[in-house]
Amino acid sequence: MNLQELLEAFPEEIPFNEAAEIIKDFPEEERRKAFEEIRKKQHGFWDDPEQVHYYSEVHHRVPLTGQHFRELARAVDPKPGETIIDLGCGVGTFLKFLLTENKTQQLKIVGIDYSDRALKKAKERLAGLTQGIDIKYISQDLKSPLPFEDNSVDKAISNWAIVYLSRNELKNSLREVKRVLKEGGKFFFSALIRGGARKHLSPENLGFLISSVLQEPGATFKALRFEKKCRSYFPEYSLEELKGMMKEAGFEILETKYTVVGKTATIIQKA
Ligand SMILES: C[S@@+](CC[C@H](N)C(=O)[O-])C[C@H]1O[C@@H](n2cnc3c(N)ncnc32)[C@H](O)[C@@H]1O
């Protein structure tokens, strides 16, 4: 398969993980070109108005994902005076849950994302919730160094976001999160996991999936389609691979939890 054929087949016929294997055998210049073009498609995916609409209006209405957002927001448990960064904040859905589930004021929050369309939506959605909160939005690709001093952040979150970086970028990004967190600061990381649901689809989870379909059929089917797209556009890592990268970056893993019927894992870690 040549470069042109690969790019035509990505992501519908050839998902990211398979494409990355094929690209390994290309000559260096074509390899560079292939990843550059794939990156453009990935960025286009997040910046697409349809995508921004889905993520701001539909995604959290699905009982399965709504519960995930609430649990994560409670786990972060912000305290007055803390600096919290949200890596890949998108349209601000997680931050909205964070600010409504916890009424803490005097927080400093920074949301970073490379979709300007998503950031604009985040500003609109959070405008009424940020009294007493110093909130900033930064448009930046998370593969680049984070714009914070060493040891300056209390808590970092990346919910279904930095995991979409490719392996070496993700490793660098984890090292960056470790660098900016204060000693003992926490990192809350959530991601779709390769093979997660197959191992963890318990009768209880299956019941939850069925009740989600019954309560919000349209939104649940849209969410399943969205998940399928994410799994084809972006790398998929197993839980073991992710934990390995986190330990390598210097984190101590405190807790791992499966949510969304076992398809997502949340890893809470200490810097
Ligand atoms: C599934 S959304 C999650 C949004 C948010 N974390 C939440 O849970 O509400 C993923 C977000 O990550 C952002 N993202 C993905 N890769 C990125 C990168 N390399 N640099 C910056 N943002 C990125 C996308 O633009 C998108 O807004």
The ligand as an SDF file (V2000), in Angstrom:
LIG
                    3D

 27 29  0  0  0  0  0  0  0  0999 V2000
  -13.4560   14.1840   23.7850 C   0  0  0  0  0  0  0  0  0  0  0  0
  -13.0470   15.8900   23.8990 S   0  0  0  0  0  0  0  0  0  0  0  0
  -12.9470   16.0710   25.6540 C   0  0  0  0  0  0  0  0  0  0  0  0
  -13.1800   17.4720   26.1210 C   0  0  0  0  0  0  0  0  0  0  0  0
  -13.0930   17.6950   27.6340 C   0  0  0  0  0  0  0  0  0  0  0  0
  -11.8840   17.1210   28.2080 N   0  0  0  0  0  0  0  0  0  0  0  0
  -14.2980   17.1550   28.3550 C   0  0  0  0  0  0  0  0  0  0  0  0
  -14.2370   16.0380   28.8530 O   0  0  0  0  0  0  0  0  0  0  0  0
  -15.3090   17.8460   28.4100 O   0  0  0  0  0  0  0  0  0  0  0  0
  -11.3380   15.9020   23.4190 C   0  0  0  0  0  0  0  0  0  0  0  0
  -10.7360   17.2870   23.3130 C   0  0  0  0  0  0  0  0  0  0  0  0
   -9.3100   17.1440   23.2720 O   0  0  0  0  0  0  0  0  0  0  0  0
   -8.8010   18.0860   22.3550 C   0  0  0  0  0  0  0  0  0  0  0  0
   -7.5110   17.5980   21.8410 N   0  0  0  0  0  0  0  0  0  0  0  0
   -7.2390   16.4040   21.2770 C   0  0  0  0  0  0  0  0  0  0  0  0
   -5.9450   16.3610   20.8750 N   0  0  0  0  0  0  0  0  0  0  0  0
   -5.3980   17.5600   21.2070 C   0  0  0  0  0  0  0  0  0  0  0  0
   -4.1000   18.1200   21.0460 C   0  0  0  0  0  0  0  0  0  0  0  0
   -3.1110   17.4500   20.4530 N   0  0  0  0  0  0  0  0  0  0  0  0
   -3.8880   19.3840   21.4890 N   0  0  0  0  0  0  0  0  0  0  0  0
   -4.8890   20.0950   22.0810 C   0  0  0  0  0  0  0  0  0  0  0  0
   -6.1400   19.6250   22.2530 N   0  0  0  0  0  0  0  0  0  0  0  0
   -6.4000   18.3560   21.8220 C   0  0  0  0  0  0  0  0  0  0  0  0
   -9.8400   18.1520   21.2530 C   0  0  0  0  0  0  0  0  0  0  0  0
   -9.7400   19.3520   20.4990 O   0  0  0  0  0  0  0  0  0  0  0  0
  -11.1400   18.0260   22.0410 C   0  0  0  0  0  0  0  0  0  0  0  0
  -11.6790   19.2770   22.3320 O   0  0  0  0  0  0  0  0  0  0  0  0
  1  2  1  0
  2  3  1  0
  2 10  1  0
  3  4  1  0
  4  5  1  0
  5  6  1  0
  5  7  1  0
  7  8  2  0
  7  9  1  0
 10 11  1  0
 11 12  1  0
 11 26  1  0
 12 13  1  0
 13 14  1  0
 13 24  1  0
 14 15  1  0
 14 23  1  0
 15 16  2  0
 16 17  1  0
 17 18  1  0
 17 23  2  0
 18 19  1  0
 18 20  2  0
 20 21  1  0
 21 22  2  0
 22 23  1  0
 24 25  1  0
 24 26  1  0
 26 27  1  0
M  CHG  2   2   1   9  -1
M  END
$$$$
